[in-house]
Amino acid sequence: MIVEYSSGGGLRLTEAEDFRKFKVLLKGAFGTTRPYIDGLTFVDDDNALVGMGMVPALAGTMANEQWRTRFNEMVAAAAKHGWLDADSNAIRAHVERQD
């Protein structure tokens, strides 16, 4: 599952059925800058917190009951690894950049 952001295309969810990986992909010439993205907080250059409510919203109609069950299972697995931030209700994600 990839939370993808580009300055021209905004925010979208790709590979929404892949519940085994979760990352943020910045597409474009951002270099090491951290763009402001509503619902996403950069922890450092390599990690970000993604609001848990944002992911199903980006999935749109794909976020049916079965999808939400699998998403909740992914969140539970992330919690076991310490990848949830309870204060911000967010999931930690690795950040990748693509020019």
PDB file as gemmi writes it, atoms N, CA and C in Angstrom:
CRYST1    1.000    1.000    1.000  90.00  90.00  90.00 P 1                      
ATOM      1  N   MET A   1       0.859  -1.159   0.000  1.00  0.00           N  
ATOM      2  CA  MET A   1       0.000   0.000   0.000  1.00  0.00           C  
ATOM      3  C   MET A   1       0.908   1.226   0.000  1.00  0.00           C  
ATOM      4  N   ILE A   2       0.651   2.124  -0.929  1.00  0.00           N  
ATOM      5  CA  ILE A   2       1.501   3.299  -1.077  1.00  0.00           C  
ATOM      6  C   ILE A   2       0.641   4.557  -1.010  1.00  0.00           C  
ATOM      7  N   VAL A   3       0.987   5.438  -0.084  1.00  0.00           N  
ATOM      8  CA  VAL A   3       0.385   6.769  -0.032  1.00  0.00           C  
ATOM      9  C   VAL A   3       1.306   7.635  -0.880  1.00  0.00           C  
ATOM     10  N   GLU A   4       0.834   7.977  -2.064  1.00  0.00           N  
ATOM     11  CA  GLU A   4       1.663   8.660  -3.053  1.00  0.00           C  
ATOM     12  C   GLU A   4       1.281  10.132  -3.135  1.00  0.00           C  
ATOM     13  N   TYR A   5       2.308  11.000  -3.174  1.00  0.00           N  
ATOM     14  CA  TYR A   5       2.062  12.436  -3.285  1.00  0.00           C  
ATOM     15  C   TYR A   5       2.927  13.020  -4.388  1.00  0.00           C  
ATOM     16  N   SER A   6       2.298  13.846  -5.231  1.00  0.00           N  
ATOM     17  CA  SER A   6       3.039  14.638  -6.212  1.00  0.00           C  
ATOM     18  C   SER A   6       2.441  16.034  -6.204  1.00  0.00           C  
ATOM     19  N   SER A   7       3.273  17.025  -6.498  1.00  0.00           N  
ATOM     20  CA  SER A   7       2.776  18.405  -6.455  1.00  0.00           C  
ATOM     21  C   SER A   7       1.696  18.634  -7.503  1.00  0.00           C  
ATOM     22  N   GLY A   8       1.764  17.933  -8.622  1.00  0.00           N  
ATOM     23  CA  GLY A   8       0.761  18.104  -9.664  1.00  0.00           C  
ATOM     24  C   GLY A   8      -0.488  17.266  -9.465  1.00  0.00           C  
ATOM     25  N   GLY A   9      -0.328  16.075  -8.888  1.00  0.00           N  
ATOM     26  CA  GLY A   9      -1.453  15.157  -8.757  1.00  0.00           C  
ATOM     27  C   GLY A   9      -2.031  15.050  -7.368  1.00  0.00           C  
ATOM     28  N   GLY A  10      -1.373  15.662  -6.405  1.00  0.00           N  
ATOM     29  CA  GLY A  10      -1.873  15.592  -5.037  1.00  0.00           C  
ATOM     30  C   GLY A  10      -1.641  14.231  -4.413  1.00  0.00           C  
ATOM     31  N   LEU A  11      -2.544  13.854  -3.560  1.00  0.00           N  
ATOM     32  CA  LEU A  11      -2.413  12.646  -2.757  1.00  0.00           C  
ATOM     33  C   LEU A  11      -3.316  11.552  -3.310  1.00  0.00           C  
ATOM     34  N   ARG A  12      -2.787  10.324  -3.393  1.00  0.00           N  
ATOM     35  CA  ARG A  12      -3.599   9.193  -3.823  1.00  0.00           C  
ATOM     36  C   ARG A  12      -3.043   7.917  -3.213  1.00  0.00           C  
ATOM     37  N   LEU A  13      -3.855   6.884  -3.214  1.00  0.00           N  
ATOM     38  CA  LEU A  13      -3.458   5.587  -2.680  1.00  0.00           C  
ATOM     39  C   LEU A  13      -3.269   4.626  -3.842  1.00  0.00           C  
ATOM     40  N   THR A  14      -2.090   4.015  -3.915  1.00  0.00           N  
ATOM     41  CA  THR A  14      -1.832   3.003  -4.940  1.00  0.00           C  
ATOM     42  C   THR A  14      -1.535   1.675  -4.244  1.00  0.00           C  
ATOM     43  N   GLU A  15      -1.672   0.603  -4.996  1.00  0.00           N  
ATOM     44  CA  GLU A  15      -1.488  -0.746  -4.458  1.00  0.00           C  
ATOM     45  C   GLU A  15      -2.309  -0.928  -3.178  1.00  0.00           C  
ATOM     46  N   ALA A  16      -3.550  -0.466  -3.237  1.00  0.00           N  
ATOM     47  CA  ALA A  16      -4.431  -0.447  -2.065  1.00  0.00           C  
ATOM     48  C   ALA A  16      -4.786  -1.834  -1.547  1.00  0.00           C  
ATOM     49  N   GLU A  17      -4.559  -2.864  -2.338  1.00  0.00           N  
ATOM     50  CA  GLU A  17      -4.857  -4.231  -1.905  1.00  0.00           C  
ATOM     51  C   GLU A  17      -3.636  -4.930  -1.317  1.00  0.00           C  
ATOM     52  N   ASP A  18      -2.499  -4.249  -1.278  1.00  0.00           N  
ATOM     53  CA  ASP A  18      -1.279  -4.836  -0.712  1.00  0.00           C  
ATOM     54  C   ASP A  18      -1.175  -4.412   0.749  1.00  0.00           C  
ATOM     55  N   PHE A  19      -1.611  -5.269   1.642  1.00  0.00           N  
ATOM     56  CA  PHE A  19      -1.629  -4.959   3.067  1.00  0.00           C  
ATOM     57  C   PHE A  19      -0.354  -5.409   3.772  1.00  0.00           C  
ATOM     58  N   ARG A  20       0.620  -5.879   3.013  1.00  0.00           N  
ATOM     59  CA  ARG A  20       1.863  -6.375   3.609  1.00  0.00           C  
ATOM     60  C   ARG A  20       2.932  -5.301   3.704  1.00  0.00           C  
ATOM     61  N   LYS A  21       2.801  -4.227   2.948  1.00  0.00           N  
ATOM     62  CA  LYS A  21       3.781  -3.141   3.029  1.00  0.00           C  
ATOM     63  C   LYS A  21       3.028  -1.815   3.039  1.00  0.00           C  
ATOM     64  N   PHE A  22       3.645  -0.828   3.623  1.00  0.00           N  
ATOM     65  CA  PHE A  22       3.000   0.478   3.756  1.00  0.00           C  
ATOM     66  C   PHE A  22       4.083   1.536   3.696  1.00  0.00           C  
ATOM     67  N   LYS A  23       3.970   2.444   2.734  1.00  0.00           N  
ATOM     68  CA  LYS A  23       4.984   3.488   2.615  1.00  0.00           C  
ATOM     69  C   LYS A  23       4.382   4.748   2.020  1.00  0.00           C  
ATOM     70  N   VAL A  24       5.147   5.825   2.129  1.00  0.00           N  
ATOM     71  CA  VAL A  24       4.824   7.100   1.497  1.00  0.00           C  
ATOM     72  C   VAL A  24       5.807   7.270   0.351  1.00  0.00           C  
ATOM     73  N   LEU A  25       5.299   7.639  -0.814  1.00  0.00           N  
ATOM     74  CA  LEU A  25       6.144   7.894  -1.974  1.00  0.00           C  
ATOM     75  C   LEU A  25       5.952   9.340  -2.400  1.00  0.00           C  
ATOM     76  N   LEU A  26       7.040  10.109  -2.371  1.00  0.00           N  
ATOM     77  CA  LEU A  26       7.012  11.490  -2.856  1.00  0.00           C  
ATOM     78  C   LEU A  26       7.528  11.488  -4.283  1.00  0.00           C  
ATOM     79  N   LYS A  27       6.668  11.859  -5.228  1.00  0.00           N  
ATOM     80  CA  LYS A  27       7.049  11.879  -6.640  1.00  0.00           C  
ATOM     81  C   LYS A  27       7.270  13.320  -7.076  1.00  0.00           C  
ATOM     82  N   GLY A  28       8.460  13.588  -7.592  1.00  0.00           N  
ATOM     83  CA  GLY A  28       8.772  14.926  -8.062  1.00  0.00           C  
ATOM     84  C   GLY A  28      10.087  15.414  -7.485  1.00  0.00           C  
ATOM     85  N   ALA A  29      10.413  16.638  -7.825  1.00  0.00           N  
ATOM     86  CA  ALA A  29      11.700  17.225  -7.432  1.00  0.00           C  
ATOM     87  C   ALA A  29      11.624  17.863  -6.050  1.00  0.00           C  
ATOM     88  N   PHE A  30      11.402  17.050  -5.034  1.00  0.00           N  
ATOM     89  CA  PHE A  30      11.328  17.564  -3.669  1.00  0.00           C  
ATOM     90  C   PHE A  30      12.691  17.595  -2.998  1.00  0.00           C  
ATOM     91  N   GLY A  31      13.645  16.826  -3.533  1.00  0.00           N  
ATOM     92  CA  GLY A  31      14.945  16.747  -2.875  1.00  0.00           C  
ATOM     93  C   GLY A  31      14.758  16.244  -1.455  1.00  0.00           C  
ATOM     94  N   THR A  32      15.358  16.952  -0.509  1.00  0.00           N  
ATOM     95  CA  THR A  32      15.204  16.557   0.895  1.00  0.00           C  
ATOM     96  C   THR A  32      14.158  17.397   1.612  1.00  0.00           C  
ATOM     97  N   THR A  33      13.448  18.250   0.862  1.00  0.00           N  
ATOM     98  CA  THR A  33      12.410  19.058   1.506  1.00  0.00           C  
ATOM     99  C   THR A  33      11.228  18.169   1.883  1.00  0.00           C  
ATOM    100  N   ARG A  34      10.499  18.626   2.866  1.00  0.00           N  
ATOM    101  CA  ARG A  34       9.317  17.904   3.333  1.00  0.00           C  
ATOM    102  C   ARG A  34       8.091  18.762   3.039  1.00  0.00           C  
ATOM    103  N   PRO A  35       7.363  18.458   1.975  1.00  0.00           N  
ATOM    104  CA  PRO A  35       6.199  19.285   1.640  1.00  0.00           C  
ATOM    105  C   PRO A  35       5.109  19.173   2.696  1.00  0.00           C  
ATOM    106  N   TYR A  36       4.320  20.236   2.836  1.00  0.00           N  
ATOM    107  CA  TYR A  36       3.174  20.175   3.743  1.00  0.00           C  
ATOM    108  C   TYR A  36       2.087  19.339   3.071  1.00  0.00           C  
ATOM    109  N   ILE A  37       1.641  18.291   3.743  1.00  0.00           N  
ATOM    110  CA  ILE A  37       0.579  17.426   3.239  1.00  0.00           C  
ATOM    111  C   ILE A  37      -0.396  17.215   4.385  1.00  0.00           C  
ATOM    112  N   ASP A  38      -1.606  17.671   4.215  1.00  0.00           N  
ATOM    113  CA  ASP A  38      -2.617  17.537   5.260  1.00  0.00           C  
ATOM    114  C   ASP A  38      -2.836  16.062   5.592  1.00  0.00           C  
ATOM    115  N   GLY A  39      -2.759  15.711   6.869  1.00  0.00           N  
ATOM    116  CA  GLY A  39      -2.960  14.333   7.298  1.00  0.00           C  
ATOM    117  C   GLY A  39      -1.689  13.518   7.383  1.00  0.00           C  
ATOM    118  N   LEU A  40      -0.562  14.137   7.042  1.00  0.00           N  
ATOM    119  CA  LEU A  40       0.718  13.439   7.056  1.00  0.00           C  
ATOM    120  C   LEU A  40       1.737  14.311   7.784  1.00  0.00           C  
ATOM    121  N   THR A  41       2.484  13.725   8.704  1.00  0.00           N  
ATOM    122  CA  THR A  41       3.492  14.459   9.466  1.00  0.00           C  
ATOM    123  C   THR A  41       4.834  13.770   9.295  1.00  0.00           C  
ATOM    124  N   PHE A  42       5.827  14.510   8.835  1.00  0.00           N  
ATOM    125  CA  PHE A  42       7.160  13.935   8.692  1.00  0.00           C  
ATOM    126  C   PHE A  42       7.829  13.851  10.056  1.00  0.00           C  
ATOM    127  N   VAL A  43       8.344  12.672  10.380  1.00  0.00           N  
ATOM    128  CA  VAL A  43       9.095  12.461  11.615  1.00  0.00           C  
ATOM    129  C   VAL A  43      10.545  12.858  11.377  1.00  0.00           C  
ATOM    130  N   ASP A  44      11.069  12.448  10.226  1.00  0.00           N  
ATOM    131  CA  ASP A  44      12.413  12.784   9.769  1.00  0.00           C  
ATOM    132  C   ASP A  44      12.413  12.595   8.251  1.00  0.00           C  
ATOM    133  N   ASP A  45      13.589  12.598   7.626  1.00  0.00           N  
ATOM    134  CA  ASP A  45      13.640  12.473   6.166  1.00  0.00           C  
ATOM    135  C   ASP A  45      13.161  11.114   5.659  1.00  0.00           C  
ATOM    136  N   ASP A  46      13.197  10.104   6.514  1.00  0.00           N  
ATOM    137  CA  ASP A  46      12.891   8.742   6.074  1.00  0.00           C  
ATOM    138  C   ASP A  46      11.586   8.170   6.602  1.00  0.00           C  
ATOM    139  N   ASN A  47      10.904   8.882   7.490  1.00  0.00           N  
ATOM    140  CA  ASN A  47       9.692   8.362   8.122  1.00  0.00           C  
ATOM    141  C   ASN A  47       8.635   9.444   8.254  1.00  0.00           C  
ATOM    142  N   ALA A  48       7.380   9.013   8.152  1.00  0.00           N  
ATOM    143  CA  ALA A  48       6.254   9.937   8.306  1.00  0.00           C  
ATOM    144  C   ALA A  48       5.140   9.232   9.059  1.00  0.00           C  
ATOM    145  N   LEU A  49       4.282  10.025   9.668  1.00  0.00           N  
ATOM    146  CA  LEU A  49       3.079   9.511  10.314  1.00  0.00           C  
ATOM    147  C   LEU A  49       1.903   9.820   9.404  1.00  0.00           C  
ATOM    148  N   VAL A  50       1.156   8.791   9.056  1.00  0.00           N  
ATOM    149  CA  VAL A  50       0.005   8.919   8.160  1.00  0.00           C  
ATOM    150  C   VAL A  50      -1.258   8.726   8.994  1.00  0.00           C  
ATOM    151  N   GLY A  51      -2.130   9.718   8.976  1.00  0.00           N  
ATOM    152  CA  GLY A  51      -3.375   9.631   9.732  1.00  0.00           C  
ATOM    153  C   GLY A  51      -4.180   8.411   9.323  1.00  0.00           C  
ATOM    154  N   MET A  52      -4.603   7.632  10.314  1.00  0.00           N  
ATOM    155  CA  MET A  52      -5.320   6.383  10.012  1.00  0.00           C  
ATOM    156  C   MET A  52      -6.640   6.618   9.297  1.00  0.00           C  
ATOM    157  N   GLY A  53      -7.287   7.728   9.543  1.00  0.00           N  
ATOM    158  CA  GLY A  53      -8.534   8.018   8.855  1.00  0.00           C  
ATOM    159  C   GLY A  53      -8.342   8.408   7.402  1.00  0.00           C  
ATOM    160  N   MET A  54      -7.142   8.886   7.072  1.00  0.00           N  
ATOM    161  CA  MET A  54      -6.870   9.328   5.713  1.00  0.00           C  
ATOM    162  C   MET A  54      -6.802   8.151   4.737  1.00  0.00           C  
ATOM    163  N   VAL A  55      -6.268   7.024   5.183  1.00  0.00           N  
ATOM    164  CA  VAL A  55      -6.044   5.898   4.269  1.00  0.00           C  
ATOM    165  C   VAL A  55      -7.356   5.359   3.693  1.00  0.00           C  
ATOM    166  N   PRO A  56      -8.369   5.040   4.507  1.00  0.00           N  
ATOM    167  CA  PRO A  56      -9.637   4.589   3.920  1.00  0.00           C  
ATOM    168  C   PRO A  56     -10.290   5.653   3.038  1.00  0.00           C  
ATOM    169  N   ALA A  57     -10.120   6.919   3.402  1.00  0.00           N  
ATOM    170  CA  ALA A  57     -10.687   7.988   2.572  1.00  0.00           C  
ATOM    171  C   ALA A  57     -10.033   8.003   1.198  1.00  0.00           C  
ATOM    172  N   LEU A  58      -8.724   7.782   1.141  1.00  0.00           N  
ATOM    173  CA  LEU A  58      -8.026   7.738  -0.145  1.00  0.00           C  
ATOM    174  C   LEU A  58      -8.413   6.502  -0.947  1.00  0.00           C  
ATOM    175  N   ALA A  59      -8.754   5.424  -0.261  1.00  0.00           N  
ATOM    176  CA  ALA A  59      -9.154   4.190  -0.952  1.00  0.00           C  
ATOM    177  C   ALA A  59     -10.506   4.346  -1.634  1.00  0.00           C  
ATOM    178  N   GLY A  60     -11.309   5.290  -1.151  1.00  0.00           N  
ATOM    179  CA  GLY A  60     -12.603   5.568  -1.771  1.00  0.00           C  
ATOM    180  C   GLY A  60     -13.532   4.375  -1.737  1.00  0.00           C  
ATOM    181  N   THR A  61     -14.161   4.087  -2.879  1.00  0.00           N  
ATOM    182  CA  THR A  61     -15.149   3.013  -2.943  1.00  0.00           C  
ATOM    183  C   THR A  61     -14.527   1.638  -2.729  1.00  0.00           C  
ATOM    184  N   MET A  62     -13.215   1.543  -2.894  1.00  0.00           N  
ATOM    185  CA  MET A  62     -12.534   0.278  -2.659  1.00  0.00           C  
ATOM    186  C   MET A  62     -12.601  -0.105  -1.172  1.00  0.00           C  
ATOM    187  N   ALA A  63     -12.804   0.876  -0.307  1.00  0.00           N  
ATOM    188  CA  ALA A  63     -12.799   0.645   1.142  1.00  0.00           C  
ATOM    189  C   ALA A  63     -14.125   0.048   1.617  1.00  0.00           C  
ATOM    190  N   ASN A  64     -14.465  -1.093   1.041  1.00  0.00           N  
ATOM    191  CA  ASN A  64     -15.675  -1.801   1.468  1.00  0.00           C  
ATOM    192  C   ASN A  64     -15.397  -2.529   2.789  1.00  0.00           C  
ATOM    193  N   GLU A  65     -16.358  -3.294   3.263  1.00  0.00           N  
ATOM    194  CA  GLU A  65     -16.216  -3.965   4.556  1.00  0.00           C  
ATOM    195  C   GLU A  65     -15.025  -4.923   4.580  1.00  0.00           C  
ATOM    196  N   GLN A  66     -14.835  -5.682   3.517  1.00  0.00           N  
ATOM    197  CA  GLN A  66     -13.708  -6.625   3.455  1.00  0.00           C  
ATOM    198  C   GLN A  66     -12.376  -5.870   3.473  1.00  0.00           C  
ATOM    199  N   TRP A  67     -12.280  -4.797   2.703  1.00  0.00           N  
ATOM    200  CA  TRP A  67     -11.052  -4.000   2.667  1.00  0.00           C  
ATOM    201  C   TRP A  67     -10.760  -3.427   4.051  1.00  0.00           C  
ATOM    202  N   ARG A  68     -11.781  -2.881   4.704  1.00  0.00           N  
ATOM    203  CA  ARG A  68     -11.589  -2.292   6.039  1.00  0.00           C  
ATOM    204  C   ARG A  68     -11.154  -3.342   7.060  1.00  0.00           C  
ATOM    205  N   THR A  69     -11.663  -4.560   6.948  1.00  0.00           N  
ATOM    206  CA  THR A  69     -11.231  -5.636   7.841  1.00  0.00           C  
ATOM    207  C   THR A  69      -9.745  -5.904   7.660  1.00  0.00           C  
ATOM    208  N   ARG A  70      -9.308  -5.995   6.424  1.00  0.00           N  
ATOM    209  CA  ARG A  70      -7.888  -6.247   6.143  1.00  0.00           C  
ATOM    210  C   ARG A  70      -7.028  -5.063   6.564  1.00  0.00           C  
ATOM    211  N   PHE A  71      -7.533  -3.849   6.369  1.00  0.00           N  
ATOM    212  CA  PHE A  71      -6.805  -2.656   6.806  1.00  0.00           C  
ATOM    213  C   PHE A  71      -6.645  -2.672   8.328  1.00  0.00           C  
ATOM    214  N   ASN A  72      -7.711  -2.989   9.041  1.00  0.00           N  
ATOM    215  CA  ASN A  72      -7.647  -3.053  10.503  1.00  0.00           C  
ATOM    216  C   ASN A  72      -6.665  -4.129  10.975  1.00  0.00           C  
ATOM    217  N   GLU A  73      -6.586  -5.230  10.252  1.00  0.00           N  
ATOM    218  CA  GLU A  73      -5.602  -6.267  10.575  1.00  0.00           C  
ATOM    219  C   GLU A  73      -4.185  -5.738  10.370  1.00  0.00           C  
ATOM    220  N   MET A  74      -3.980  -4.957   9.306  1.00  0.00           N  
ATOM    221  CA  MET A  74      -2.674  -4.353   9.053  1.00  0.00           C  
ATOM    222  C   MET A  74      -2.312  -3.390  10.184  1.00  0.00           C  
ATOM    223  N   VAL A  75      -3.279  -2.592  10.622  1.00  0.00           N  
ATOM    224  CA  VAL A  75      -3.049  -1.649  11.718  1.00  0.00           C  
ATOM    225  C   VAL A  75      -2.697  -2.406  12.997  1.00  0.00           C  
ATOM    226  N   ALA A  76      -3.388  -3.501  13.266  1.00  0.00           N  
ATOM    227  CA  ALA A  76      -3.096  -4.307  14.459  1.00  0.00           C  
ATOM    228  C   ALA A  76      -1.678  -4.869  14.399  1.00  0.00           C  
ATOM    229  N   ALA A  77      -1.256  -5.311  13.225  1.00  0.00           N  
ATOM    230  CA  ALA A  77       0.112  -5.814  13.063  1.00  0.00           C  
ATOM    231  C   ALA A  77       1.123  -4.686  13.267  1.00  0.00           C  
ATOM    232  N   ALA A  78       0.816  -3.498  12.754  1.00  0.00           N  
ATOM    233  CA  ALA A  78       1.701  -2.343  12.942  1.00  0.00           C  
ATOM    234  C   ALA A  78       1.828  -1.998  14.421  1.00  0.00           C  
ATOM    235  N   ALA A  79       0.742  -2.132  15.155  1.00  0.00           N  
ATOM    236  CA  ALA A  79       0.761  -1.839  16.593  1.00  0.00           C  
ATOM    237  C   ALA A  79       1.721  -2.777  17.321  1.00  0.00           C  
ATOM    238  N   LYS A  80       1.745  -4.039  16.924  1.00  0.00           N  
ATOM    239  CA  LYS A  80       2.640  -5.015  17.557  1.00  0.00           C  
ATOM    240  C   LYS A  80       4.107  -4.643  17.374  1.00  0.00           C  
ATOM    241  N   HIS A  81       4.401  -3.944  16.274  1.00  0.00           N  
ATOM    242  CA  HIS A  81       5.778  -3.533  15.985  1.00  0.00           C  
ATOM    243  C   HIS A  81       6.096  -2.140  16.523  1.00  0.00           C  
ATOM    244  N   GLY A  82       5.119  -1.501  17.149  1.00  0.00           N  
ATOM    245  CA  GLY A  82       5.343  -0.157  17.677  1.00  0.00           C  
ATOM    246  C   GLY A  82       5.278   0.931  16.620  1.00  0.00           C  
ATOM    247  N   TRP A  83       4.582   0.675  15.515  1.00  0.00           N  
ATOM    248  CA  TRP A  83       4.526   1.619  14.405  1.00  0.00           C  
ATOM    249  C   TRP A  83       3.305   2.525  14.436  1.00  0.00           C  
ATOM    250  N   LEU A  84       2.575   2.539  15.543  1.00  0.00           N  
ATOM    251  CA  LEU A  84       1.427   3.437  15.674  1.00  0.00           C  
ATOM    252  C   LEU A  84       1.777   4.569  16.620  1.00  0.00           C  
ATOM    253  N   ASP A  85       1.253   5.733  16.335  1.00  0.00           N  
ATOM    254  CA  ASP A  85       1.396   6.882  17.219  1.00  0.00           C  
ATOM    255  C   ASP A  85       0.008   7.199  17.762  1.00  0.00           C  
ATOM    256  N   ALA A  86      -0.220   6.839  19.015  1.00  0.00           N  
ATOM    257  CA  ALA A  86      -1.548   7.006  19.617  1.00  0.00           C  
ATOM    258  C   ALA A  86      -1.937   8.470  19.731  1.00  0.00           C  
ATOM    259  N   ASP A  87      -0.968   9.353  20.006  1.00  0.00           N  
ATOM    260  CA  ASP A  87      -1.275  10.776  20.167  1.00  0.00           C  
ATOM    261  C   ASP A  87      -1.845  11.393  18.894  1.00  0.00           C  
ATOM    262  N   SER A  88      -1.308  10.988  17.747  1.00  0.00           N  
ATOM    263  CA  SER A  88      -1.779  11.554  16.481  1.00  0.00           C  
ATOM    264  C   SER A  88      -2.693  10.601  15.720  1.00  0.00           C  
ATOM    265  N   ASN A  89      -2.973   9.416  16.286  1.00  0.00           N  
ATOM    266  CA  ASN A  89      -3.813   8.414  15.625  1.00  0.00           C  
ATOM    267  C   ASN A  89      -3.301   8.150  14.204  1.00  0.00           C  
ATOM    268  N   ALA A  90      -2.007   7.809  14.134  1.00  0.00           N  
ATOM    269  CA  ALA A  90      -1.348   7.665  12.839  1.00  0.00           C  
ATOM    270  C   ALA A  90      -0.472   6.417  12.808  1.00  0.00           C  
ATOM    271  N   ILE A  91      -0.164   5.992  11.587  1.00  0.00           N  
ATOM    272  CA  ILE A  91       0.710   4.852  11.336  1.00  0.00           C  
ATOM    273  C   ILE A  91       2.039   5.378  10.807  1.00  0.00           C  
ATOM    274  N   ARG A  92       3.123   4.845  11.332  1.00  0.00           N  
ATOM    275  CA  ARG A  92       4.447   5.222  10.834  1.00  0.00           C  
ATOM    276  C   ARG A  92       4.675   4.539   9.485  1.00  0.00           C  
ATOM    277  N   ALA A  93       5.198   5.299   8.542  1.00  0.00           N  
ATOM    278  CA  ALA A  93       5.489   4.766   7.212  1.00  0.00           C  
ATOM    279  C   ALA A  93       6.876   5.210   6.773  1.00  0.00           C  
ATOM    280  N   HIS A  94       7.551   4.338   6.051  1.00  0.00           N  
ATOM    281  CA  HIS A  94       8.833   4.676   5.442  1.00  0.00           C  
ATOM    282  C   HIS A  94       8.568   5.642   4.283  1.00  0.00           C  
ATOM    283  N   VAL A  95       9.448   6.614   4.093  1.00  0.00           N  
ATOM    284  CA  VAL A  95       9.301   7.584   3.005  1.00  0.00           C  
ATOM    285  C   VAL A  95      10.323   7.272   1.917  1.00  0.00           C  
ATOM    286  N   GLU A  96       9.833   7.167   0.689  1.00  0.00           N  
ATOM    287  CA  GLU A  96      10.704   7.019  -0.477  1.00  0.00           C  
ATOM    288  C   GLU A  96      10.474   8.209  -1.392  1.00  0.00           C  
ATOM    289  N   ARG A  97      11.490   8.533  -2.169  1.00  0.00           N  
ATOM    290  CA  ARG A  97      11.412   9.675  -3.090  1.00  0.00           C  
ATOM    291  C   ARG A  97      11.703   9.205  -4.514  1.00  0.00           C  
ATOM    292  N   GLN A  98      10.969   9.766  -5.453  1.00  0.00           N  
ATOM    293  CA  GLN A  98      11.148   9.419  -6.864  1.00  0.00           C  
ATOM    294  C   GLN A  98      11.094  10.706  -7.675  1.00  0.00           C  
ATOM    295  N   ASP A  99      12.204  11.021  -8.354  1.00  0.00           N  
ATOM    296  CA  ASP A  99      12.232  12.248  -9.179  1.00  0.00           C  
ATOM    297  C   ASP A  99      11.488  12.063 -10.474  1.00  0.00           C  
TER     298      ASP A  99                                                      
END                                                                             
